[in-house]
Amino acid sequence: MPKYLLISVFIVLLIIPVYLLTSGPSEPAGGFPSIMMRDITDPSTAGDELKPAPDFTLTDMEGNPFTLSEQRGKIVVLNIWATWCPPCREEIPDFMELQAEFQADDVLFLGVSIDQEGWEIVEPFVNEMQINYPQVVDDGTVVDRFGPIMGVPMTFLINREGYVEGYAPGMLHKERLQPILESIIQRS
């Protein structure tokens, strides 16, 4: 009898990891549509049901509160990043260019750092890079509300009405993001 019990336990121990690996969330990042899998420049997707962006308030680099819902009327490019992340560091110059280019169209880039060291490491990095858009340090709120976040960088596009148009896991270059922003601007 113990032999059968041992075999049963062994089989269960094999099945559990396989189940956990294959039953993860079908839509990472809070069930928001991926802009990598959904062409939001295609007018036929304009009617897709979108989810409201989860609201949060964090402190910016100047010590002022930054509340996402107060940005309604703007297109927000919310980028979750970290100073230690090479792809994050690589996409920042493109984001700076696009911020300058689309600022008159009420496009606002927002950097949300997940660095555990907080402003101690983020502020010198932002100053050195001369980043031209607001930064906040996440206290876990953004990652919890927009998650699960599988890695950084992760970028969310939020339209003027406060709905998430989509997200992009991984590095996002100007060549991919610019036409998407232009499409959202034209629709609004």
N, C-alpha and C positions, 0 to 999 in steps of 0.2 A: 504493500500500500504506500509506503513512503516514496517508492520509486515513481509512482504516478503523480504524487503530489509535487515532487521535485521537477518532473517534466512539465507539469502544468504551470508552475511558477516560472520556469525558464521560458516557456512560450509566451506567457503574459509579459515578461520583461522584454521580450523581443518586439511584441506588438505595440506596447506603449510608446517607445521612441518613434516608431514608424508613424503612428497615428499623430503624435505631436508635430512631427516634421511636415506632414501632409495636410494637416487641418488648420493651418495658420489662417490669419485673416485674408479673405479673398481680395479685399480692397484695403491696402495699407493706407495710412494717413487719414484715419477717421471716415473712410468710405467716400472721400472726395474723388471726383474723376481725375484720372491722370492726363495731363496735357500731352504726355508722351504716347498715350494710347488713343486719345481723342483729339481730333484736329479742330480746335476751337476757332480756327480761321475759316472753317467751313460753315456758311450760313445755315445749313440744314441742322446743325447742332445747337443753334441759338435757342431753340425751345426746350432743350434738355432741362430736366428738373435739377436745380442747383440747391445746395445746402447753404444756410447762412454761416458766415464765418463766426467761429466762437469768439466772444469778446474777452478782452483781458486789459489790465492796466499794469504797466511796469514803469520803472523810472528810467529816463533817458540819461545820456552822458552829462547833461547840464543839471541833472537833479530834478527835472520836471516830470510830472506824470505823463505817460503816453498811453492813451486809451484807443484801442482799435476802432471802436464804434464811433468815435468822434471824427474819424477820417471819412465818413460817408460823404459821397460826392466826389471822392478821389478813387483812382484805380491804385490799389496797394499791391506791391510786389513784396511779399513777406518771405524773407530768406533766413532760414535757420542754418547757422554756421558755427565754426569754432576757429580760433587762431591757430590751433595745431593741425588743422585739416588742409592739406595741399590743394585739393580741388576747390575748396572754399576760397582760398587765397588767390587762386587763378581766375575765378569768375568775378571777383570784386572789381577789377578795372573795367570790365564790360558793364557791370551794373552802374558804376560811376558815370560812364559815358551815356548810358541810357537815361539815367536820372537827369543829367544836364540837358539831354536832347528832348525829353518828354515832360519836363517840369511845367512848362506852359500849358500842357494838356492835362494838368492835375494828376500826373502819375507820381506816386510816392513810393520809393523803395524804403524798406525797413529791414535793418539787420537785427536778428535775434540771436545773440551769442549764447551758446550753451557751456561756455568755459566755466568750470567750477571755481576757478580762482577769481571770477567776477571782474569788476572794473580794474582791479590791480593789474591784470594782464591785457584786458580788452582796450582800455583807454590809451595806453601807449601805442598799441597796434593801430588803432583807428587814427590817431594823430600822425603816426609815421606814414601811413598809407594816404592820409589826407582824404578820408572817405567823406563824400559830400551828401550823405543821406543819414537820417536818424538811426541810432543804435540803442538797443536795450539789452540787458542781460537777463536771461530767463531764470526764474526761480523754480521752474518745473511746471508753471502754469501753461505756457504755450505748448510745450511738448505733450503735456497731458491732454489738453483740449483739442489739439490738431492731430494727435497721434492715433495709432502708434507710429512713431518715427523710426524707421529702420536704419537710418544713418544720415550723415550730413555730407554735403549740403542737401537741403530739401527746400524747395521754393513753392510758395502758394500764390496764386493770382486771385485777387479779390476785386470784384467789379464795383462800380460806383454805388450800387444799392446794398453792398455789404455781403454779397454771395460769393462763394468760392467757385471760380470758373474752372479751376483745375490745379494740379500740383505737378511738380517735376522732381522726381528723385534724382539725386546726383547733380553733377555740374551742368550748368545751363549757360550756354554762350549767347552772345549778342545776336548772332545769325539766326538762332532759333527763337529767341525771345522777342526780338524787334517786330517781326510780322504779327506775332500774337498780340502784342500791345497795340499795334496799329489797328488790328481788327476790333479789339475791345473799344478803342477810342472811337472808331467809325460807327459802331453800334450804339454808342451811348450819347 
